[in-house]
Amino acid sequence: MSSCGTKAISIISFIGSVFSPWYAWSGRKDPDNHCCINVATYGPGGRFTMTDRGREALRTTRDTFQVGPSQMRWDGERLIFDINEISSPPLVSRVRGQVTVTPRAVTDVELPLAADGTHVWRPFAPLSDITVELEASGWQWSGQGYFDANFGTRALEQDFNYWTWGCFPHSDGATAFYDVTRRDGSQYETAIAFGEDGSAEHVEAPPLTRFKNSLWQVRRETRADPGATPKQHLSMLDAPFYSRSAVRTRLNGEDVLGVHEALDLRRFASPLLKPMLAVRVPRRAGWRWPD
């Protein structure tokens, strides 16, 4: 998110693109054949790109992850994204440039979200600095960044009904919350406070607090001090099953601004959604690397 709070960007790299209808229709048996670098920009002139590509487009090394025309690479201190994508309708245009995420420290936290370990959350660097240099007017900025990963061996909708996640920087570091409702009805919740040095500790979470539903009426809730009500600051991604936004809340007496996500996997499981998603997530199976 930009320092001024008016712009944001998210970049998600997939092997086995979990939100791709093409991957779902394939039976999810060949994740390498459904890879993607999803780039979305939020704010004036925002764009959304999520092209499902085949195995021919995938190249990986110890320090690089490349899908067709875009790549991410680790130089030992920074995660650098070289982006060259086409946004989906209705605003079709090229999204090109470079984004750099510099962790202030890297944590050693790894948490299972499912009881049998089929889904794992790995918050690598909850406190990072970000620099954005895109080839678009006004899209050169710096601000607060975040870097994590999720790993799984089953489809999300097989194991979960709903979850919310949020990470909120504050004067002592940042605190992240995961609140999960599994398919069997059991609940999982965690609150972790991260220090600037990469230290992490489980802390007691303030009450889970509802706030205004998204435009698609996805239920939203996050943690807040008693008597405080979270509020959306910046709408990011608003889909029938998913909401991402910048949210203001109050934690331990401090007003904080962070990124929040709510995911309704019962809605996502509906077969009616897949054709809708195909409009936003085109499939490009073939790829030829330059000689």
Summary of the structure (lengths in Angstrom):
residues: 291
radius of gyration: 18.4
end to end distance: 37.4
largest distance: 61.9
contacts: 912
relative contact order: 0.16
helix: 9%
strand: 53%
